[in-house]
Amino acid sequence: MKELTLYSRIECPLCEYAESMLLTLGISYRTIDIDEKTELMQQYHTRIPVIANAVQELGWPFDEQQIQTLAGIA
């Protein structure tokens, strides 16, 4: 399984939903708050939630199958 990163921000309902999808699937991930760095805010502001591995990113909208494929378990 590939390591995933969830790009998110506080008080983002879609980000919370994406996180719940990851938890439901049992996929480990780390969360990065895009508000903590200006360059991340510029890159992801209109695209969050974004789930990424070392090679590819999924910007919203995505589904559980796409997350599993990104994690290398589908």
Stockholm file with secondary structure:
# STOCKHOLM 1.0

chainA/1-74         MKELTLYSRIECPLCEYAESMLLTLGISYRTIDIDEKTELMQQYHTRIPVIANAVQELGWPFDEQQIQTLAGIA
#=GR chainA/1-74 SS CCCEEEEECTTCHHHHHHHHHHHHHTCCEEEEEGGGCHHHHHHHTTTCSEEECSSCEEESSCCHHHHHHHHTCC
#=GC SS_cons        CCCEEEEECTTCHHHHHHHHHHHHHTCCEEEEEGGGCHHHHHHHTTTCSEEECSSCEEESSCCHHHHHHHHTCC
//
